[in-house]
Amino acid sequence: MIRRLLPAAVVGLALAGCASTPAEDPAAAATRTVTHAHGTTEVPAAPARVVVLEPVQLDTTVALGAVPVGAAVLSEAAGVPAYLKPDADAVQTVGTVPTPDLEKIAALRPDLILGTESRHAELYDRLAAVAPTVFMASQADPWQDNVRFVGRALGREADAEALLGAYTDRCAEVGATHPGGTAQLVRPRDGQLTLYGPASFAGSTLECAGFRTPPRDWEGSISVDLSPELVLQARADLVVVTAAKAGDESAVPAEMAAVRAEAFPDLHVVDQSIWITGVGPRGGQAVLDDLERLLAG
């Protein structure tokens, strides 16, 4: 369900307010054509007031130094992820990722909105009435491709590639500090163990740093769920368990704790907001920071 639909009058007022501000720099009126998952859109050549609706878009804009004025977040209580602060302190929340608040978005008077076709397709016309809007195809696509999408939408493709290059270089540095082996990311939730594969954000980062994900049928997904009694299928040389707080040993499932000494001797509890939802160049570097500390310890 959409939290609140934006009345046409509110949209009109928002647009009128934006239009009433004279452009001091003629270059500010320049536009580029961006082809995206929902069509083709004329966007500002140098957008200054961007609103983003996905974690990877928030991470990437911050990493590019193009901090957005507003962002949909996974939890309004938690707000903008802590790992993006203090750079993102001024970002205002505009609802949640699945249910963005259109009135809050319009109030920020954005000149560009970034969203996702798989999540926000039914909102496209309303968003486009507020500001030029471009959509990436899916949050499940390879995250590096979505970083490139953000770079293209902002007219900063080269900068986005540089961020990904720095991430890959850092992977190589971290990988040089360990002999390799297998690694598995496990997220306990809803009485199940979710195992993340090589196509996931953190799984791909583990592989980028020289680890291998234990082979299994990933069923065309980034993750699979296991019943707790199948916990031994999560075995690997390095096992990383996610929790709301890094180091919280109470997050280790009882079934895993019972066989930890013999089956999971190298197990670590890490921050879920980084390893699961910290998708993007900044999040990738944060995962590598954690991984470097785990290997050193």
Contacts in CASP RR format, 6 or more apart in sequence:
PFRMAT RR
TARGET T0000
AUTHOR 0000-0000-0000
METHOD contacts of the structure
MODEL  1
MIRRLLPAAVVGLALAGCASTPAEDPAAAATRTVTHAHGTTEVPAAPARV
VVLEPVQLDTTVALGAVPVGAAVLSEAAGVPAYLKPDADAVQTVGTVPTP
DLEKIAALRPDLILGTESRHAELYDRLAAVAPTVFMASQADPWQDNVRFV
GRALGREADAEALLGAYTDRCAEVGATHPGGTAQLVRPRDGQLTLYGPAS
FAGSTLECAGFRTPPRDWEGSISVDLSPELVLQARADLVVVTAAKAGDES
AVPAEMAAVRAEAFPDLHVVDQSIWITGVGPRGGQAVLDDLERLLAG
1 99 0 8 1.000
2 99 0 8 1.000
2 102 0 8 1.000
2 122 0 8 1.000
2 123 0 8 1.000
3 95 0 8 1.000
3 96 0 8 1.000
3 99 0 8 1.000
3 100 0 8 1.000
3 101 0 8 1.000
4 101 0 8 1.000
4 102 0 8 1.000
4 103 0 8 1.000
5 102 0 8 1.000
5 126 0 8 1.000
6 102 0 8 1.000
6 103 0 8 1.000
6 105 0 8 1.000
6 106 0 8 1.000
6 126 0 8 1.000
6 129 0 8 1.000
6 130 0 8 1.000
10 103 0 8 1.000
10 106 0 8 1.000
11 106 0 8 1.000
11 126 0 8 1.000
11 129 0 8 1.000
11 130 0 8 1.000
12 129 0 8 1.000
14 106 0 8 1.000
14 107 0 8 1.000
14 109 0 8 1.000
14 130 0 8 1.000
15 129 0 8 1.000
15 130 0 8 1.000
17 109 0 8 1.000
18 109 0 8 1.000
18 111 0 8 1.000
18 131 0 8 1.000
23 29 0 8 1.000
27 45 0 8 1.000
27 46 0 8 1.000
28 44 0 8 1.000
28 46 0 8 1.000
30 44 0 8 1.000
30 45 0 8 1.000
30 46 0 8 1.000
31 42 0 8 1.000
31 43 0 8 1.000
31 44 0 8 1.000
31 45 0 8 1.000
32 42 0 8 1.000
32 43 0 8 1.000
32 44 0 8 1.000
32 45 0 8 1.000
32 155 0 8 1.000
33 40 0 8 1.000
33 41 0 8 1.000
33 42 0 8 1.000
33 43 0 8 1.000
34 40 0 8 1.000
34 41 0 8 1.000
34 42 0 8 1.000
34 43 0 8 1.000
34 134 0 8 1.000
34 152 0 8 1.000
34 153 0 8 1.000
36 134 0 8 1.000
36 135 0 8 1.000
36 136 0 8 1.000
36 149 0 8 1.000
36 153 0 8 1.000
37 116 0 8 1.000
37 117 0 8 1.000
37 135 0 8 1.000
37 136 0 8 1.000
37 137 0 8 1.000
38 117 0 8 1.000
38 121 0 8 1.000
38 124 0 8 1.000
38 133 0 8 1.000
38 134 0 8 1.000
38 135 0 8 1.000
41 128 0 8 1.000
41 132 0 8 1.000
41 133 0 8 1.000
41 134 0 8 1.000
42 132 0 8 1.000
43 112 0 8 1.000
43 132 0 8 1.000
43 134 0 8 1.000
43 153 0 8 1.000
44 111 0 8 1.000
44 112 0 8 1.000
44 132 0 8 1.000
45 155 0 8 1.000
47 66 0 8 1.000
47 111 0 8 1.000
47 112 0 8 1.000
47 154 0 8 1.000
48 111 0 8 1.000
49 69 0 8 1.000
49 108 0 8 1.000
49 109 0 8 1.000
49 110 0 8 1.000
49 111 0 8 1.000
49 112 0 8 1.000
50 61 0 8 1.000
50 66 0 8 1.000
50 68 0 8 1.000
50 69 0 8 1.000
50 70 0 8 1.000
50 110 0 8 1.000
50 111 0 8 1.000
50 112 0 8 1.000
50 113 0 8 1.000
50 114 0 8 1.000
50 154 0 8 1.000
51 68 0 8 1.000
51 69 0 8 1.000
51 70 0 8 1.000
51 71 0 8 1.000
51 94 0 8 1.000
51 105 0 8 1.000
51 108 0 8 1.000
51 110 0 8 1.000
51 112 0 8 1.000
51 113 0 8 1.000
51 114 0 8 1.000
51 131 0 8 1.000
52 58 0 8 1.000
52 61 0 8 1.000
52 68 0 8 1.000
52 70 0 8 1.000
52 71 0 8 1.000
52 72 0 8 1.000
52 113 0 8 1.000
52 114 0 8 1.000
52 115 0 8 1.000
53 71 0 8 1.000
53 72 0 8 1.000
53 94 0 8 1.000
53 97 0 8 1.000
53 100 0 8 1.000
53 113 0 8 1.000
53 114 0 8 1.000
53 115 0 8 1.000
53 116 0 8 1.000
53 119 0 8 1.000
53 120 0 8 1.000
54 72 0 8 1.000
54 97 0 8 1.000
54 114 0 8 1.000
54 115 0 8 1.000
54 116 0 8 1.000
54 119 0 8 1.000
54 136 0 8 1.000
54 139 0 8 1.000
54 146 0 8 1.000
55 74 0 8 1.000
55 81 0 8 1.000
55 97 0 8 1.000
55 139 0 8 1.000
55 277 0 8 1.000
55 278 0 8 1.000
55 279 0 8 1.000
55 280 0 8 1.000
56 139 0 8 1.000
56 143 0 8 1.000
56 146 0 8 1.000
56 147 0 8 1.000
56 150 0 8 1.000
56 279 0 8 1.000
56 280 0 8 1.000
57 68 0 8 1.000
57 71 0 8 1.000
57 114 0 8 1.000
57 115 0 8 1.000
57 136 0 8 1.000
57 146 0 8 1.000
57 150 0 8 1.000
58 68 0 8 1.000
58 71 0 8 1.000
58 73 0 8 1.000
58 80 0 8 1.000
58 81 0 8 1.000
58 84 0 8 1.000
58 88 0 8 1.000
58 91 0 8 1.000
59 84 0 8 1.000
59 278 0 8 1.000
59 279 0 8 1.000
59 280 0 8 1.000
59 281 0 8 1.000
59 282 0 8 1.000
59 283 0 8 1.000
60 146 0 8 1.000
60 147 0 8 1.000
60 150 0 8 1.000
60 151 0 8 1.000
60 160 0 8 1.000
60 163 0 8 1.000
60 280 0 8 1.000
60 281 0 8 1.000
61 67 0 8 1.000
61 68 0 8 1.000
61 114 0 8 1.000
61 150 0 8 1.000
61 154 0 8 1.000
62 68 0 8 1.000
62 84 0 8 1.000
62 87 0 8 1.000
62 88 0 8 1.000
62 282 0 8 1.000
63 163 0 8 1.000
63 280 0 8 1.000
63 281 0 8 1.000
63 282 0 8 1.000
64 150 0 8 1.000
64 151 0 8 1.000
64 154 0 8 1.000
64 156 0 8 1.000
64 159 0 8 1.000
64 160 0 8 1.000
64 163 0 8 1.000
65 87 0 8 1.000
66 154 0 8 1.000
66 156 0 8 1.000
67 87 0 8 1.000
67 88 0 8 1.000
67 90 0 8 1.000
67 91 0 8 1.000
68 91 0 8 1.000
69 90 0 8 1.000
69 91 0 8 1.000
69 92 0 8 1.000
69 108 0 8 1.000
69 110 0 8 1.000
70 91 0 8 1.000
70 92 0 8 1.000
70 93 0 8 1.000
70 94 0 8 1.000
70 105 0 8 1.000
70 108 0 8 1.000
70 110 0 8 1.000
71 80 0 8 1.000
71 88 0 8 1.000
71 91 0 8 1.000
71 92 0 8 1.000
71 93 0 8 1.000
71 94 0 8 1.000
72 93 0 8 1.000
72 94 0 8 1.000
72 95 0 8 1.000
72 96 0 8 1.000
72 97 0 8 1.000
72 100 0 8 1.000
73 79 0 8 1.000
73 80 0 8 1.000
73 81 0 8 1.000
73 93 0 8 1.000
73 95 0 8 1.000
73 96 0 8 1.000
73 97 0 8 1.000
74 96 0 8 1.000
74 97 0 8 1.000
74 277 0 8 1.000
75 96 0 8 1.000
76 93 0 8 1.000
76 95 0 8 1.000
76 96 0 8 1.000
78 273 0 8 1.000
79 93 0 8 1.000
80 88 0 8 1.000
80 89 0 8 1.000
80 91 0 8 1.000
80 93 0 8 1.000
81 88 0 8 1.000
81 273 0 8 1.000
81 274 0 8 1.000
81 277 0 8 1.000
81 278 0 8 1.000
82 273 0 8 1.000
83 271 0 8 1.000
83 273 0 8 1.000
83 274 0 8 1.000
83 278 0 8 1.000
83 282 0 8 1.000
83 283 0 8 1.000
83 286 0 8 1.000
84 282 0 8 1.000
92 104 0 8 1.000
92 108 0 8 1.000
93 104 0 8 1.000
94 100 0 8 1.000
94 101 0 8 1.000
94 104 0 8 1.000
94 105 0 8 1.000
94 108 0 8 1.000
95 101 0 8 1.000
95 104 0 8 1.000
97 119 0 8 1.000
98 119 0 8 1.000
100 120 0 8 1.000
100 123 0 8 1.000
102 123 0 8 1.000
102 126 0 8 1.000
102 127 0 8 1.000
102 130 0 8 1.000
105 113 0 8 1.000
105 127 0 8 1.000
105 130 0 8 1.000
106 130 0 8 1.000
109 131 0 8 1.000
110 130 0 8 1.000
110 131 0 8 1.000
111 131 0 8 1.000
111 132 0 8 1.000
112 131 0 8 1.000
112 132 0 8 1.000
112 133 0 8 1.000
112 134 0 8 1.000
112 153 0 8 1.000
112 154 0 8 1.000
113 127 0 8 1.000
113 128 0 8 1.000
113 130 0 8 1.000
113 131 0 8 1.000
113 132 0 8 1.000
113 133 0 8 1.000
113 134 0 8 1.000
114 133 0 8 1.000
114 134 0 8 1.000
114 135 0 8 1.000
114 136 0 8 1.000
114 150 0 8 1.000
114 153 0 8 1.000
115 127 0 8 1.000
115 133 0 8 1.000
115 134 0 8 1.000
115 135 0 8 1.000
115 136 0 8 1.000
116 135 0 8 1.000
116 136 0 8 1.000
116 137 0 8 1.000
116 138 0 8 1.000
116 139 0 8 1.000
117 135 0 8 1.000
117 136 0 8 1.000
117 137 0 8 1.000
117 138 0 8 1.000
118 137 0 8 1.000
118 138 0 8 1.000
118 139 0 8 1.000
118 140 0 8 1.000
119 139 0 8 1.000
120 127 0 8 1.000
120 135 0 8 1.000
121 135 0 8 1.000
124 133 0 8 1.000
124 135 0 8 1.000
127 133 0 8 1.000
134 153 0 8 1.000
136 146 0 8 1.000
136 149 0 8 1.000
136 150 0 8 1.000
139 146 0 8 1.000
140 222 0 8 1.000
142 199 0 8 1.000
142 204 0 8 1.000
143 201 0 8 1.000
143 204 0 8 1.000
143 279 0 8 1.000
143 280 0 8 1.000
144 164 0 8 1.000
146 279 0 8 1.000
146 280 0 8 1.000
147 160 0 8 1.000
147 163 0 8 1.000
147 164 0 8 1.000
147 280 0 8 1.000
147 281 0 8 1.000
148 157 0 8 1.000
148 160 0 8 1.000
148 161 0 8 1.000
148 164 0 8 1.000
150 160 0 8 1.000
151 157 0 8 1.000
151 159 0 8 1.000
151 160 0 8 1.000
152 160 0 8 1.000
163 281 0 8 1.000
164 281 0 8 1.000
166 281 0 8 1.000
166 285 0 8 1.000
167 208 0 8 1.000
167 281 0 8 1.000
167 284 0 8 1.000
167 285 0 8 1.000
167 288 0 8 1.000
168 208 0 8 1.000
170 285 0 8 1.000
170 288 0 8 1.000
171 205 0 8 1.000
171 208 0 8 1.000
171 209 0 8 1.000
171 210 0 8 1.000
171 288 0 8 1.000
174 209 0 8 1.000
174 288 0 8 1.000
174 291 0 8 1.000
174 292 0 8 1.000
174 295 0 8 1.000
175 209 0 8 1.000
175 210 0 8 1.000
177 292 0 8 1.000
177 295 0 8 1.000
177 296 0 8 1.000
178 210 0 8 1.000
178 295 0 8 1.000
180 210 0 8 1.000
180 211 0 8 1.000
180 212 0 8 1.000
180 237 0 8 1.000
181 210 0 8 1.000
181 211 0 8 1.000
181 212 0 8 1.000
181 236 0 8 1.000
181 237 0 8 1.000
181 238 0 8 1.000
182 211 0 8 1.000
182 212 0 8 1.000
182 213 0 8 1.000
182 214 0 8 1.000
182 236 0 8 1.000
182 237 0 8 1.000
182 238 0 8 1.000
183 203 0 8 1.000
183 206 0 8 1.000
183 211 0 8 1.000
183 212 0 8 1.000
183 213 0 8 1.000
183 236 0 8 1.000
183 237 0 8 1.000
183 238 0 8 1.000
183 239 0 8 1.000
183 240 0 8 1.000
184 195 0 8 1.000
184 196 0 8 1.000
184 213 0 8 1.000
184 214 0 8 1.000
184 234 0 8 1.000
184 235 0 8 1.000
184 236 0 8 1.000
184 238 0 8 1.000
184 239 0 8 1.000
184 240 0 8 1.000
185 195 0 8 1.000
185 196 0 8 1.000
185 197 0 8 1.000
185 200 0 8 1.000
185 202 0 8 1.000
185 203 0 8 1.000
185 206 0 8 1.000
185 240 0 8 1.000
185 242 0 8 1.000
185 275 0 8 1.000
186 193 0 8 1.000
186 194 0 8 1.000
186 195 0 8 1.000
186 196 0 8 1.000
186 234 0 8 1.000
186 239 0 8 1.000
186 240 0 8 1.000
186 241 0 8 1.000
186 242 0 8 1.000
186 256 0 8 1.000
187 193 0 8 1.000
187 194 0 8 1.000
187 196 0 8 1.000
187 223 0 8 1.000
187 241 0 8 1.000
187 242 0 8 1.000
187 272 0 8 1.000
187 276 0 8 1.000
188 194 0 8 1.000
188 241 0 8 1.000
188 242 0 8 1.000
188 251 0 8 1.000
188 252 0 8 1.000
188 253 0 8 1.000
191 228 0 8 1.000
192 225 0 8 1.000
192 226 0 8 1.000
192 227 0 8 1.000
192 228 0 8 1.000
193 225 0 8 1.000
193 226 0 8 1.000
193 227 0 8 1.000
193 228 0 8 1.000
193 230 0 8 1.000
193 231 0 8 1.000
193 234 0 8 1.000
193 253 0 8 1.000
193 256 0 8 1.000
194 223 0 8 1.000
194 224 0 8 1.000
194 225 0 8 1.000
194 226 0 8 1.000
195 216 0 8 1.000
195 223 0 8 1.000
195 224 0 8 1.000
195 225 0 8 1.000
195 226 0 8 1.000
195 233 0 8 1.000
195 234 0 8 1.000
196 202 0 8 1.000
196 203 0 8 1.000
196 222 0 8 1.000
196 223 0 8 1.000
196 276 0 8 1.000
197 203 0 8 1.000
197 213 0 8 1.000
197 218 0 8 1.000
197 222 0 8 1.000
197 223 0 8 1.000
197 224 0 8 1.000
198 204 0 8 1.000
198 207 0 8 1.000
198 213 0 8 1.000
198 218 0 8 1.000
199 218 0 8 1.000
199 220 0 8 1.000
199 221 0 8 1.000
199 222 0 8 1.000
200 222 0 8 1.000
200 223 0 8 1.000
201 222 0 8 1.000
201 276 0 8 1.000
201 278 0 8 1.000
201 279 0 8 1.000
201 280 0 8 1.000
201 284 0 8 1.000
201 287 0 8 1.000
202 240 0 8 1.000
202 275 0 8 1.000
202 276 0 8 1.000
202 287 0 8 1.000
203 213 0 8 1.000
205 284 0 8 1.000
205 287 0 8 1.000
205 288 0 8 1.000
205 291 0 8 1.000
206 213 0 8 1.000
206 238 0 8 1.000
206 240 0 8 1.000
206 291 0 8 1.000
207 213 0 8 1.000
209 288 0 8 1.000
209 291 0 8 1.000
211 237 0 8 1.000
211 238 0 8 1.000
213 236 0 8 1.000
214 235 0 8 1.000
214 236 0 8 1.000
216 224 0 8 1.000
216 233 0 8 1.000
217 224 0 8 1.000
218 224 0 8 1.000
226 233 0 8 1.000
226 234 0 8 1.000
228 253 0 8 1.000
228 254 0 8 1.000
228 255 0 8 1.000
229 255 0 8 1.000
231 253 0 8 1.000
231 255 0 8 1.000
231 256 0 8 1.000
231 259 0 8 1.000
231 263 0 8 1.000
232 259 0 8 1.000
232 263 0 8 1.000
234 256 0 8 1.000
234 264 0 8 1.000
235 263 0 8 1.000
235 264 0 8 1.000
237 266 0 8 1.000
238 266 0 8 1.000
238 268 0 8 1.000
238 294 0 8 1.000
239 264 0 8 1.000
239 266 0 8 1.000
239 267 0 8 1.000
239 268 0 8 1.000
240 267 0 8 1.000
240 268 0 8 1.000
240 269 0 8 1.000
240 270 0 8 1.000
240 275 0 8 1.000
240 294 0 8 1.000
241 251 0 8 1.000
241 252 0 8 1.000
241 253 0 8 1.000
241 256 0 8 1.000
241 267 0 8 1.000
241 268 0 8 1.000
241 269 0 8 1.000
241 270 0 8 1.000
242 251 0 8 1.000
242 269 0 8 1.000
242 270 0 8 1.000
242 271 0 8 1.000
242 272 0 8 1.000
242 275 0 8 1.000
242 276 0 8 1.000
243 250 0 8 1.000
243 251 0 8 1.000
243 269 0 8 1.000
243 270 0 8 1.000
243 271 0 8 1.000
243 272 0 8 1.000
244 251 0 8 1.000
244 271 0 8 1.000
244 272 0 8 1.000
244 273 0 8 1.000
245 271 0 8 1.000
246 269 0 8 1.000
246 270 0 8 1.000
246 271 0 8 1.000
246 290 0 8 1.000
247 268 0 8 1.000
247 269 0 8 1.000
247 270 0 8 1.000
248 269 0 8 1.000
249 269 0 8 1.000
251 269 0 8 1.000
252 260 0 8 1.000
252 267 0 8 1.000
252 269 0 8 1.000
256 263 0 8 1.000
256 264 0 8 1.000
256 267 0 8 1.000
260 267 0 8 1.000
268 294 0 8 1.000
270 290 0 8 1.000
270 294 0 8 1.000
271 290 0 8 1.000
274 283 0 8 1.000
274 286 0 8 1.000
274 287 0 8 1.000
274 290 0 8 1.000
275 287 0 8 1.000
275 290 0 8 1.000
278 284 0 8 1.000
278 286 0 8 1.000
278 287 0 8 1.000
END
